[in-house]
């Protein structure tokens, strides 16, 4: 038999486990092993004398354990003896407790007229000066005028600095006269979703052998030419990457047209004639709006990160274009209708689609 376990040993299951005799038959259906729990298989009974001796040993062990409770610290199921000297040594090694570097003999000494005679006298003078220092010190801080920021450059955001980098991500509020009607927004969004569903069915019906992928340059030649109009036959056979290319190219074209219009509107000649809108070609604007509309009809959802960025670019350029046209056009007439109405009907539609259909705010 194994020796009886002590009460202080970490594993107390030994009192319930007995060694199985070598060669003993295992119960049917159980695996082979060297141990079995009490109540399963043969057990070994102890004589009354041995049992009494074991109980006395356990009582004496429990008494010893109570005596050493203050000298041991429990860690999980084990017990670890606390050694104060070892902890102090570890603290010193980890520089938690700093030992005295140099011994100082005597009380703090006020500084004398001459230099200190030795290192001990110098340290005593340092101690005296430390005692004289106040715990709280009031300091007068003189206010200085801040340096003037640079008034130009790409990062300044000031006049002459191209608006700064943050200005690229800001857009003016759309004037009330150029805003869309809520009923129009709801009807346009519903019709556009129905159109997207029709475009999706057309793409699914296209044979796999006819799928194409146009590059940026190929799309740019079609969009910049202004003569070609988007068609379902061409767009339905474009793959995912090709449609994303068209989104980027069409938004680039609309932004380039806005920059040309803005540069022409800021010229001295344009300022002299408030009823003119130089740089804004209605045919060119109408063409690029058609390409953007077609790209939005075929773009796949959920939107990938790059297309979401392009949607944000589209939203900003639409807001800037509407605000600039409202500022420059006023009630200027062109082709039987006001220029502001012409731009509002097309650019405002793109703004509705980016916000209501694609959730870009």
Phi, psi and omega per residue, in radians:
X1 nan 2.540 3.043
X2 -1.238 2.662 3.141
X3 -1.081 2.584 3.138
X4 -1.092 2.426 -3.104
X5 -1.280 2.644 3.055
X6 -1.479 2.654 -3.096
X7 -1.172 -0.409 -3.088
X8 -1.541 -0.047 3.125
X9 -1.251 2.566 -3.036
X10 -1.158 -0.637 -3.090
X11 -1.724 1.985 -3.128
X12 -1.669 0.027 3.136
X13 -1.280 -0.198 3.121
X14 -1.097 -0.451 3.131
X15 -1.234 -0.281 3.136
X16 -1.857 -0.097 -3.090
X17 -1.919 2.385 3.099
X18 -2.233 2.602 3.083
X19 -1.252 2.382 3.125
X20 -1.537 2.383 -3.119
X21 -1.047 2.485 -3.133
X22 -1.136 2.293 3.128
X23 1.498 0.002 -3.137
X24 -1.257 2.564 -3.105
X25 -1.323 2.330 3.108
X26 -1.484 2.629 3.069
X27 -1.039 2.629 -3.085
X28 -1.137 2.352 3.093
X29 1.592 -0.053 -3.124
X30 -1.848 2.658 -3.127
X31 -1.327 3.013 3.127
X32 -1.549 2.562 3.114
X33 -3.043 3.016 -3.092
X34 -1.667 -0.119 -3.080
X35 -2.302 2.706 3.020
X36 -2.586 2.565 -3.118
X37 -1.327 2.679 3.112
X38 -1.060 2.370 -3.084
X39 1.746 -0.207 3.107
X40 -2.091 2.019 -3.137
X41 1.464 -3.088 -3.105
X42 -1.204 2.505 3.088
X43 -2.097 2.757 3.132
X44 -1.880 2.144 -3.137
X45 -1.580 2.507 3.104
X46 -1.662 2.605 3.098
X47 -1.237 2.720 -3.139
X48 -0.993 -0.628 -3.118
X49 -1.185 -0.746 3.128
X50 -1.138 -0.674 -3.140
X51 -1.117 -0.700 3.127
X52 -1.131 -0.709 3.123
X53 -1.120 -0.683 3.123
X54 -1.116 -0.681 3.135
X55 -1.155 -0.684 3.095
X56 -1.112 -0.680 3.133
X57 -1.140 -0.687 3.127
X58 -1.150 -0.694 3.119
X59 -1.092 -0.746 -3.130
X60 -1.151 -0.634 3.115
X61 -1.146 -0.705 3.121
X62 -1.103 -0.662 3.101
X63 -1.127 -0.738 3.105
X64 -1.113 -0.654 -3.140
X65 -1.117 -0.686 3.106
X66 -1.146 -0.567 -3.133
X67 -1.210 -0.524 -3.060
X68 -1.755 0.280 -3.133
X69 -1.079 -0.627 -3.098
X70 -1.335 -0.263 -3.062
X71 -1.818 0.017 -3.125
X72 -2.224 2.611 3.102
X73 -2.101 2.284 -3.108
X74 -1.345 2.315 3.063
X75 -2.284 1.684 -3.074
X76 1.153 -2.105 3.116
X77 -1.791 0.031 3.138
X78 -1.867 2.928 3.127
X79 -2.180 2.365 -3.075
X80 -2.215 2.290 -3.115
X81 -1.353 2.340 -3.114
X82 -1.473 2.170 3.125
X83 -2.051 1.850 -3.102
X84 -1.110 -0.689 -3.124
X85 -1.112 -0.681 3.141
X86 -1.167 -0.673 3.114
X87 -1.144 -0.743 3.108
X88 -1.093 -0.696 3.131
X89 -1.145 -0.715 3.117
X90 -1.144 -0.663 3.104
X91 -1.110 -0.672 3.122
X92 -1.211 -0.666 3.122
X93 -1.151 -0.617 3.120
X94 -1.521 0.122 3.107
X95 1.057 0.481 3.011
X96 -1.319 -0.738 3.028
X97 -1.877 2.196 -3.113
X98 -1.746 2.212 3.107
X99 -1.395 2.767 3.112
X100 -1.153 2.186 -3.119
X101 -1.303 -0.801 -3.126
X102 -2.270 2.333 3.089
X103 -1.270 2.499 3.115
X104 -2.083 2.163 -3.129
X105 -1.812 2.066 3.103
X106 1.867 2.956 -3.116
X107 -1.380 2.885 3.078
X108 -0.961 2.453 -3.018
X109 -2.081 2.220 3.096
X110 -1.150 2.627 -3.108
X111 -1.157 2.542 -3.140
X112 -1.778 3.118 -3.127
X113 -1.201 -0.700 -3.126
X114 -1.579 3.055 3.107
X115 -1.226 2.781 3.116
X116 -1.072 2.535 -3.113
X117 -1.296 -0.635 -3.119
X118 -2.598 -3.120 -3.113
X119 -1.153 -0.609 -3.132
X120 -1.123 -0.760 3.132
X121 -1.163 -0.615 3.117
X122 -1.139 -0.758 3.131
X123 -1.147 -0.623 3.098
X124 -1.165 -0.627 3.075
X125 -1.190 -0.651 3.092
X126 -1.104 -0.724 3.089
X127 -1.071 -0.708 3.139
X128 -1.137 -0.751 3.126
X129 -1.127 -0.608 3.115
X130 -1.158 -0.627 3.118
X131 -1.206 -0.474 -3.112
X132 -1.443 -0.300 -3.093
X133 -1.270 2.385 3.107
X134 -1.272 2.670 3.131
X135 -1.279 -0.565 3.129
X136 -2.093 2.299 -3.105
X137 -2.116 2.253 3.073
X138 -1.654 2.251 -3.098
X139 -2.169 2.334 3.069
X140 -1.512 2.176 -3.124
X141 -1.852 2.140 3.130
X142 -1.497 2.273 3.127
X143 -1.330 2.369 3.120
X144 -2.046 2.491 3.107
X145 -1.245 2.348 3.139
X146 -1.218 2.550 3.121
X147 -1.176 2.530 3.125
X148 -1.200 2.326 3.124
X149 -1.261 2.722 3.138
X150 -1.117 2.322 -3.057
X151 -1.596 0.041 3.111
X152 -2.550 2.966 -3.113
X153 1.999 2.787 -3.040
X154 -1.232 -0.334 -3.089
X155 -1.768 -0.089 -3.022
X156 -1.304 -0.636 -3.073
X157 1.302 0.192 -3.140
X158 -1.802 3.098 -3.132
X159 -1.097 2.274 -3.081
X160 1.585 -0.085 -3.136
X161 -1.889 0.418 3.089
X162 1.082 0.351 3.053
X163 1.511 -0.179 -3.117
X164 1.378 2.879 -3.111
X165 -1.201 -0.651 -3.136
X166 -1.158 -0.448 3.120
X167 -1.149 -0.375 3.115
X168 -1.204 -0.369 -3.085
X169 -1.898 0.216 3.114
X170 -1.994 2.678 -3.140
X171 -2.489 2.490 -3.140
X172 -1.255 2.790 3.057
X173 -1.219 2.469 3.117
X174 -1.266 2.226 3.123
X175 -1.025 2.655 -3.095
X176 -1.058 -0.595 -3.127
X177 -1.228 -0.326 -3.105
X178 -1.832 0.012 -3.120
X179 -1.382 2.712 -3.128
X180 -1.508 2.777 3.084
X181 -1.427 2.520 -3.102
X182 -1.122 -0.671 3.110
X183 -1.138 -0.705 3.084
X184 -1.094 -0.716 3.138
X185 -1.078 -0.733 3.140
X186 -1.156 -0.782 3.141
X187 -1.146 -0.747 -3.124
X188 -1.144 -0.684 3.130
X189 -1.139 -0.747 3.132
X190 -1.134 -0.751 3.123
X191 -1.140 -0.644 -3.123
X192 -1.232 -0.645 3.079
X193 -1.115 -0.692 3.079
X194 -1.118 -0.679 3.092
X195 -1.131 -0.699 3.110
X196 -1.098 -0.680 3.100
X197 -1.115 -0.688 3.098
X198 -1.151 -0.708 3.107
X199 -1.135 -0.650 3.123
X200 -1.135 -0.706 3.103
X201 -1.147 -0.628 3.104
X202 -1.147 -0.662 3.122
X203 -1.208 -0.659 3.113
X204 -1.195 -0.548 -3.134
X205 -1.373 -0.283 -3.120
X206 -1.212 2.351 3.114
X207 -1.138 2.565 -3.095
X208 -1.124 -0.460 -3.126
X209 -1.251 -0.307 -3.102
X210 -1.692 0.025 -3.113
X211 -1.178 2.350 -3.117
X212 -2.179 2.888 3.074
X213 -2.473 1.845 3.125
X214 -1.531 2.533 3.123
X215 -1.450 3.074 3.094
X216 -1.055 -0.772 -3.086
X217 -1.153 -0.676 3.119
X218 -1.140 -0.744 3.079
X219 -1.163 -0.663 -3.095
X220 -1.134 -0.626 3.107
X221 -1.133 -0.658 3.135
X222 -1.267 -0.715 -3.089
X223 -1.271 -0.721 -3.102
X224 -1.241 -0.494 -3.085
X225 -1.108 -0.640 3.087
X226 1.410 -0.234 -3.127
X227 -1.553 -0.611 -3.131
X228 -1.385 2.394 3.091
X229 -1.938 2.586 3.136
X230 -1.164 2.492 3.133
X231 -2.345 2.665 -3.139
X232 -1.167 -0.566 3.139
X233 -1.098 -0.621 -3.132
X234 -1.404 -0.766 -3.045
X235 -1.310 -0.503 -3.077
X236 -1.197 -0.366 -3.108
X237 -1.775 0.185 3.098
X238 -1.576 2.475 -3.141
X239 -1.471 -3.075 -3.060
X240 -1.047 -0.799 -3.087
X241 -1.174 -0.686 -3.116
X242 -1.135 -0.707 3.097
X243 -1.129 -0.676 3.083
X244 -1.104 -0.670 3.061
X245 -1.056 -0.729 3.132
X246 -1.116 -0.660 3.100
X247 -1.056 -0.802 -3.114
X248 -1.132 -0.796 -3.085
X249 -1.145 -0.740 -3.117
X250 -1.182 -0.689 3.094
X251 -1.180 -0.666 3.072
X252 -1.047 -0.739 -3.126
X253 -1.143 -0.751 3.127
X254 -1.127 -0.679 3.121
X255 -1.197 -0.657 3.098
X256 -1.137 -0.697 3.090
X257 -1.123 -0.659 3.099
X258 -1.132 -0.746 -3.131
X259 -1.118 -0.685 3.102
X260 -1.127 -0.741 3.123
X261 -1.135 -0.696 -3.126
X262 -1.165 -0.742 3.130
X263 -1.121 -0.680 3.124
X264 -1.249 -0.614 -3.130
X265 -1.234 -0.434 -3.136
X266 -1.507 -0.074 -3.118
X267 -1.240 2.839 -3.100
X268 -1.156 -0.626 -3.122
X269 -1.163 -0.671 3.140
X270 -1.196 -0.653 3.135
X271 -1.170 -0.533 3.130
X272 -1.224 -0.561 -3.132
X273 -1.998 1.774 -3.050
X274 -1.274 -0.297 -3.092
X275 -1.652 0.163 -3.134
X276 -1.906 2.636 3.097
X277 -2.262 1.266 -3.141
X278 -1.193 2.577 3.111
X279 1.551 -0.154 -3.132
X280 -1.849 1.755 3.102
X281 -1.607 2.028 -3.059
X282 -1.139 -0.656 3.129
X283 -1.145 -0.744 3.109
X284 -1.135 -0.702 3.115
X285 -1.141 -0.708 3.129
X286 -1.111 -0.658 -3.140
X287 -1.176 -0.818 -3.099
X288 -1.201 -0.567 3.084
X289 -1.141 -0.637 3.084
X290 -1.105 -0.721 -3.139
X291 -1.178 -0.699 3.095
X292 -1.126 -0.741 3.126
X293 -1.057 -0.760 3.140
X294 -1.149 -0.699 3.127
X295 -1.119 -0.687 3.116
X296 -1.184 -0.496 -3.135
X297 -1.245 -0.434 -3.075
X298 -1.928 -0.121 -3.119
X299 -1.167 2.487 -3.057
X300 -1.548 2.561 3.048
X301 -1.998 2.618 0.013
X302 -1.209 2.613 -3.079
X303 -1.242 2.338 3.041
X304 -1.309 2.956 -3.040
X305 -1.044 -0.755 -3.093
X306 -1.146 -0.665 3.141
X307 -1.245 -0.601 3.037
X308 -1.078 -0.688 3.076
X309 -1.104 -0.712 3.105
X310 -1.142 -0.618 3.075
X311 -1.119 -0.690 3.097
X312 -1.168 -0.666 3.053
X313 -1.074 -0.750 3.131
X314 -1.097 -0.741 3.125
X315 -1.078 -0.772 -3.100
X316 -1.171 -0.759 -3.106
X317 -1.204 -0.555 3.065
X318 -1.159 -0.737 3.123
X319 -1.144 -0.716 3.137
X320 -1.162 -0.698 -3.125
X321 -1.167 -0.729 3.118
X322 -1.122 -0.739 3.141
X323 -1.151 -0.705 -3.112
X324 -1.221 -0.709 3.122
X325 -1.126 -0.715 3.110
X326 -1.112 -0.641 -3.137
X327 -1.235 -0.686 -3.025
X328 -1.616 -0.585 -2.978
X329 -1.411 -0.838 -3.049
X330 1.152 -2.128 3.141
X331 -1.953 0.541 -3.126
X332 -1.140 2.379 -3.120
X333 -1.705 2.439 3.095
X334 -2.631 2.054 3.079
X335 1.146 0.631 3.084
X336 1.488 -0.096 3.124
X337 -2.540 2.737 -3.096
X338 -1.216 2.585 3.117
X339 -1.116 -0.652 -3.122
X340 -1.113 -0.654 3.095
X341 -1.180 -0.658 3.114
X342 -1.078 -0.803 -3.129
X343 -1.246 -0.690 -3.104
X344 -1.097 -0.682 -3.104
X345 -1.154 -0.580 -3.063
X346 -1.667 -0.933 -3.126
X347 -1.205 -0.641 3.093
X348 -1.096 -0.577 3.091
X349 -1.128 -0.759 3.097
X350 -1.080 -0.668 3.122
X351 -1.140 -0.648 3.090
X352 -1.129 -0.752 -3.086
X353 -1.172 -0.723 3.135
X354 -1.136 -0.593 -3.113
X355 -1.518 -0.816 -3.031
X356 -1.436 -0.650 -3.057
X357 -1.595 -0.775 -3.055
X358 -1.794 -0.013 3.005
X359 1.185 0.505 3.122
X360 -1.637 1.915 -3.080
X361 -1.947 nan nan
